[in-house]
Amino acid sequence: MIKSDRKYAENTRGKPFELGNPGRPKGSLNRVTLAIQSLLDGEGEKLTRKAIELALAGDLTALKLCLERICPPRKSRPIAIDLPDVKTGEGVSQAQSAVVQAVGEGELTPEEGQILSNILEARRKSIETADHERRLGELENSVNNN
């Protein structure tokens, strides 16, 4: 066994891994998962058909399962809102106002408004950083010219 550089290697439960041990291979599956897959091999079509039959017969759980597969819950949707040009800090401020107004009027959900606000805030920081770099460059030029 290679001596470990870890301070408390002797106190670890069980046998510590050898140095350089790559661990579990990527993509390898748990034994339980492998057992379940081997049991279900070739049965997917029959199980799906049975779930559909149960759903059509009125089994609400089977119906929910089938509907979730046909049309999964949407995580997000494209947001359609007219925003002013956001090339300047003032434009970003106006866009933020438009987002707040759209949320207030119910055109956007509060979650959608939050997402747009985060995007606009990132844009504001980008504009601010570019402005600081420009101003710093001007200051350095004026100091070098004097």
N, C-alpha and C positions, 0 to 999 in steps of 0.2 A: 504494500500500500504506500502511495506517495504521501509524504508528510504535508498536512494542510497548513496554510498560513492563517487560517481562521483562528481567532483568539479563543473561542469556546468550542472548538470542534470536538473535543473529548466529551463534552457535556450534552451533545445532541442525542436525541432519542433514536434508537436504531442505528444502522450503519450509515455514516455520511457518504454522500456520493463521492466518487473519485474525482479529482480535479480534471477538468476537460470533458466531463460527462455531458453529452449533448442533450440528455433528457429524452422525453417521449417524442417519437417522430411526428412531424407535422402531418395532420390528416388522419392519424391513427384513431381508432374508435374504442370506446369503452366496451368491456366484455358484455355488459347488459345490452347495450345498443346493438352489438353484433348478434346476440341471441335473438333479440326482437326482430331484427332484419331477416334472420334466417327463418324464423317462424312465419313471417309475412311474405316471404319470397313467392311470387307468382299469385298471390291472393289479392293484390291491390284492386284489380278489376272487379272481382266478386264483392269485395268489401264496399267499394264505391257504389256498385249497383244496389247492394242491400241498404246502404245509407240513403240512397235516393228513394228506394221503395218505402222505407220507414218514414222519410220526410213527406212523401206523397200521401201516406196513410195518416198523417197528422202528428207524428212524433216531433214535438217542438225542438228537442235537442238535435235530432238528425237534420231537421229543417235549417236550424241555425248554422250547423256545421256545413251543410251544402251551400247555403247562401254566402257564408264567409269565404268559401273557396271560389264561388262564381264571381263575387264582387267583394273583394276584401275592403275593409275600412280604409278610407282615403286618409293618408297621413297629412297631406297638404294639397293645396290647389294653387294654380297661378292666380296672382292678385292683379286685378285690372283696376288701376286708379291713375288718373292724370296728375302728374307731379310737375312742378316747374323744373327748369334746368338746374342741375346740382353741381355746376362747375365752380361755384363760388360759395363762400360761407353763408352769404345772404340767401342764395338759392336753396341751400340745405335747410336753413331756418324756415323758409317759406314751405318747403316740402314737409318738414316736421309739422307745421301748422295744418297743412292739408291732410296729413295722416290723422292728426288729433280730431279734426273736424269730421273726417270720414268715419272714424270710430264712434264719435258722438252721434252721428246721424244714422248709424247702423249699417253703413255700406261695407264696413270691415268689422271682423270680430276683434275683440281686444287682443287676442293672440296674434292675429295677422298684423294689427297695428304695432305690437311689440316687435315683431320680426322686422317690419319695415323701419321702425325707429332704430333698431340695432344696425341695420344696413346703412341708414343715413348717418348714424353716429360714426361708423367706421369711415364713411366718406368725408365727414367733417374733420376727423383726425388726419386723414390723408391730405386734405387741403391745408390744414394747419401745419403739418410737417413740411410740406413743400414750401409754404410761405416762410417758415422759420429758416429753412435751408437757403432760400433766396435772400432773405434779409441778412443772414450771417455772412453769406458770400459778399454782399454789398459792403458790409462793415469791414470785412477782411481786406477787400479791395481799397476801401478808403484809407485804412490804416497803412497798407503797403504803399500807397501813392503819396503819403505824407512823409 
